[in-house]
Amino acid sequence: MIISLVDISFVSLLIMFIWIYLGSFGIPGILLLAISAGVLAKSLPQLLLVMLVIFIALILGDISVYEISRKLSVPVLNKLRKFSFFRNNENSVRKLLGKYEFLLVFFTRFAVVALCVVTSYISGLEKLNRKKYYTAVVSGEALYAVIYPSIGFLIGITLSSLLSAINEFLIVLVLISVIVYYAGKFLAKRM
């Protein structure tokens, strides 16, 4: 098991952790990164390691956003309104959060990921109950950490199998071409 984990370097895992952590603050690309990390995992233990790193980074990031927003409400809100991703979704997330607190936080972690960051900030700004927020984050991010790297892992397996089949087909095609060429030359000399 240790040998199969060596292929994923510590530096790669650290970069992935930092990028995903910062994704909770609004840095784009974490969904693509999570899927790509799954593609790069070559074994189940590597995939589990990737899932664990993603899970921890997501939880720490979401909780950091919530706590910073909760403590620095006015300065954070003024800065956030300068960004279109926040401005365009703020009112709808506030309305939904008023009705479906837990469900909104839970589903934005893995299903409606476009609203995840905005929901985290507004949950802190609105001082959503900590226990409710943390529970929704942990359960929702657990699903995210399993779903998206698994999709990448399955894509990687499928691509690997497809490329292997294409490679084998091309080898057989070249061998047949060589045999036909030399058979034709041989028959031409005989006649």
C-alpha positions, 0 to 999 in steps of 0.5 A, a space after each residue: 500500500 505504501 508503494 502505491 501512494 508514492 506516485 502522488 507526491 507530497 508537494 502535489 497533495 499540498 498544492 491540491 490542499 491549498 488550492 481547494 482550501 482557497 477555493 472556499 474563499 472564491 478561487 475558481 477551479 476546485 471542481 476541475 481540480 478534484 476531478 483531475 486529482 481522481 484521474 491522476 490516482 492510479 490505485 484505490 489507496 491513492 484515490 482514498 488519499 486524494 479524497 481525504 485531502 480534499 475533504 479536510 481542505 474543504 471543511 477547513 476552508 468552509 469553516 474559515 470562510 464562515 468564521 471570518 464572515 461571522 466576525 468581520 461582517 461589515 468589512 467582509 460584506 463591503 469587499 464581497 459586493 465588489 465581486 460579481 459572483 457574490 453580487 449576482 447571487 446574494 439576494 437569492 441565497 439570502 432568501 433560500 437561507 431564510 427558508 432552508 438553512 441546513 438544506 441549502 448549506 448541505 446541497 451547495 456543498 456537492 450538488 449546487 456548487 456554484 452557490 457554495 462560496 456565496 452560501 458560506 459567506 452569507 451563512 457567516 454574515 447572517 450568523 447561522 447556527 454554528 452546529 447546524 452549519 458545521 453539520 451541513 458542511 461536514 456531511 455535504 463535503 463528505 459527498 463532494 470528496 467522494 463523488 468528484 474524485 471518483 468521477 475522475 478516477 473512473 474517467 482515468 480508468 476508462 481513458 487508460 483502457 481506451 488508449 490501451 485498446 487503441 494501442 493494441 489495435 494499431 500494433 495489430 494493424 501495423 503487423 498485418 500491414 507488414 505481413 501483407 507487404 512482405 507477402 506481396 513482395 514474396 509472391 511477386 518474386 515467385 511469379 
